[in-house]
Amino acid sequence: MTTAQRTYRGIAYNPSEHECASNKFMDHIYRGNHYQAPLKHDPSQANEKVELHYRGSVYHHRQKVASTPTES
């Protein structure tokens, strides 16, 4: 099996042969909410002023710290 092939439930397939999400607007429903938007979209920018809570811990976005390369 080549690196381009993958296996799902024992059946090999090539993921490059499958459709990709489109950038054109379309009607769709996700978790009961109706949307008129493209299925593929770029992520929005993080708001670094927002206080985030996750499993009892409070933290802030550290996008600038995460984007700087680290020395090994």
N, C-alpha and C positions, 0 to 999 in steps of 0.2 A: 504494500500500500504506500502510495506517495504521500508527501506532506500536504498536498492539495486535497486529498481524499479524507473524509471523515466517516465515522460509523454511527448510525442511530439504530438502536435495537437490532444490531447484527447486520444491518444493510448499509453497504458503503455508498457514499454519495459525494459529489463534488459541489461544495458550497458556491463556487463561482457560477454555476449554472442556474442558480435560483434568482428570483427577482429581488431587486433592492427597493427600499422604500423610496417613493417619489417625492419631489419637491412641489408638485402642483396641489392646489387646494382641493379637498374632497370632504364629503360628509362622512363622519364615522362616530361611533358610540364607544366609549370606554368607561367601564364601571358605572353604567347607567347615565353618564353625562354625554350630551350631544355636542359634537365639535364640528366646525367648518374650518379645517386647517390642514396643512400638509402633514403626512405621517413622518417625514424626515425633516428635522429642524436643528439648527445650531443651539447649543445650550445658552441660556441667558447668563449675563455677568453676575457674579456673586456680590451681594450687598454686604460689605465688610462691617457695616454699622449694626447689623442685626445680631442679637444675642441668640445663639442656638442652644437647644437642650437635647441631649441624647442620653437615654438610660440613666437619668439622674445627674449627669455631668453638664456643666455649662461651659461653652467655648465659643470663640469667635473665629470667623474665617481667617485663614492665614495663607491666602493665595500667593502673596508676594514671597513668603518664606518657602512655600512648596515649589514655586517655579524656579528658584535659584538652584543651580547645580551644586551638589555636595562633593567634597573631595574624598577619594577612597584611599 
